């Protein structure tokens, strides 16, 4: 049986400014075919979904200490009960907050599927090269 991946659906607060926020559906997805990465998406509207891919290690570190430079920054808030994720690109900026416990539990499941430090064992180099090289 092929591994379908692990998905977590949560509600996160999208902070429009320091004094207001809206609740948005968000999803985290992990698949061992891309073992170093986590896909994250949230719905701005039903027709506008923002999608990001970043390192699983960044998410893991960011749940306990501020992590990341550049486009993605993740940090614990509220004594590690919640976390924030800041996303920045030429297309815009978003800051979201969400529950840390459910994300930690989901992340632990990803480490059961592919343990930290063993990600390279899940990468199919031959298939990757076949996609890159002309036949």
C-alpha positions as CSV (number, residue, x, y, z in Angstrom):
1,X,0.0,0.0,0.0
2,X,1.3,3.4,-0.9
3,X,1.7,6.0,1.9
4,X,-0.9,8.7,1.4
5,X,0.7,11.3,3.6
6,X,-0.3,12.9,6.8
7,X,-2.6,15.9,6.9
8,X,-3.7,18.1,9.8
9,X,-6.6,20.5,9.5
10,X,-6.7,23.3,12.0
11,X,-8.2,26.8,12.4
12,X,-5.7,29.6,12.7
13,X,-6.1,33.3,13.3
14,X,-4.9,35.5,10.4
15,X,-3.9,38.8,11.9
16,X,-5.0,41.6,9.6
17,X,-3.4,44.2,12.0
18,X,-2.3,44.1,15.6
19,X,-5.9,44.7,16.8
20,X,-7.9,42.4,14.5
21,X,-7.8,38.9,13.2
22,X,-10.0,36.5,11.3
23,X,-10.2,32.7,11.7
24,X,-9.2,30.8,8.6
25,X,-9.0,27.0,7.8
26,X,-5.4,25.9,7.5
27,X,-3.8,22.6,6.6
28,X,-0.4,21.0,7.1
29,X,0.6,18.1,4.9
30,X,3.6,15.8,4.9
31,X,4.5,13.0,2.4
32,X,7.6,10.9,2.7
33,X,8.3,11.3,-1.0
34,X,9.4,14.9,-0.1
35,X,10.8,14.0,3.4
36,X,12.4,17.3,4.2
37,X,9.4,19.5,3.5
38,X,6.0,20.4,5.0
39,X,3.3,21.9,2.9
40,X,1.2,24.6,4.6
41,X,-1.9,26.2,3.2
42,X,-4.7,28.5,4.4
43,X,-7.9,29.8,2.9
44,X,-8.1,33.6,2.6
45,X,-11.4,33.0,0.8
46,X,-13.0,29.8,-0.6
47,X,-11.5,30.8,-4.0
48,X,-8.1,32.0,-2.7
49,X,-5.8,29.5,-1.1
50,X,-2.3,30.5,-0.1
51,X,0.2,27.6,-0.3
52,X,3.7,27.4,1.1
53,X,6.4,24.7,1.4
54,X,9.1,24.9,4.0
55,X,11.4,22.7,6.0
56,X,9.9,20.2,8.4
57,X,12.9,21.0,10.7
58,X,12.0,24.7,10.7
59,X,8.5,23.9,11.9
60,X,9.9,21.6,14.6
61,X,12.3,24.2,15.9
62,X,9.8,27.0,15.6
63,X,7.4,25.3,18.0
64,X,9.9,25.7,20.9
65,X,12.1,28.7,19.9
66,X,11.9,31.5,17.3
67,X,13.3,30.1,14.1
68,X,13.7,31.1,10.5
69,X,15.1,33.9,8.5
70,X,13.8,35.2,5.2
71,X,10.4,34.3,3.9
72,X,9.2,32.0,6.8
73,X,9.5,32.6,10.5
74,X,7.9,30.4,13.2
75,X,7.9,31.1,16.9
76,X,6.2,29.9,20.1
77,X,3.7,32.2,21.8
78,X,1.6,32.1,25.0
79,X,4.2,29.9,26.9
80,X,4.4,27.4,24.0
81,X,0.6,26.8,23.9
82,X,0.3,28.6,20.6
83,X,2.7,29.4,17.7
84,X,2.9,32.1,15.1
85,X,4.0,31.7,11.5
86,X,5.0,34.7,9.4
87,X,5.1,34.4,5.7
88,X,6.5,37.0,3.4
89,X,6.9,37.2,-0.4
90,X,6.8,39.8,-3.1
91,X,3.1,38.9,-3.4
92,X,2.3,39.8,0.2
93,X,2.7,39.2,4.0
94,X,0.7,37.1,6.4
95,X,1.0,36.4,10.1
96,X,-1.0,33.5,11.5
97,X,-1.4,32.1,15.0
98,X,-2.5,28.5,15.9
99,X,-2.6,25.8,18.5
100,X,0.9,24.3,19.2
101,X,-0.2,21.0,20.8
102,X,-2.1,19.6,17.8
103,X,0.8,20.6,15.5
104,X,3.3,19.0,17.8
105,X,1.3,15.8,17.8
106,X,1.0,15.8,14.0
107,X,4.7,16.6,13.6
108,X,5.6,13.6,15.9
109,X,3.7,11.3,13.5
110,X,5.8,12.6,10.6
111,X,8.9,11.7,12.6
112,X,7.5,8.2,13.1
113,X,7.1,7.9,9.3
114,X,10.5,9.4,8.5
115,X,12.8,9.9,11.6
116,X,14.9,13.0,11.8
117,X,18.3,12.5,10.2
118,X,17.0,9.7,8.0
119,X,15.2,11.8,5.4
120,X,17.8,10.9,2.7
121,X,16.7,7.3,2.9
122,X,13.3,8.2,1.5
123,X,14.6,10.2,-1.4
124,X,14.5,8.3,-4.7
125,X,17.5,9.8,-6.4
126,X,17.1,7.7,-9.6
127,X,13.6,8.9,-10.2
128,X,14.6,12.5,-9.4
129,X,17.4,12.3,-12.0
130,X,15.1,10.7,-14.5
131,X,12.8,13.8,-14.2
132,X,15.7,16.2,-14.6
133,X,17.7,14.6,-17.4
134,X,16.5,14.4,-21.0
135,X,16.0,10.9,-22.4
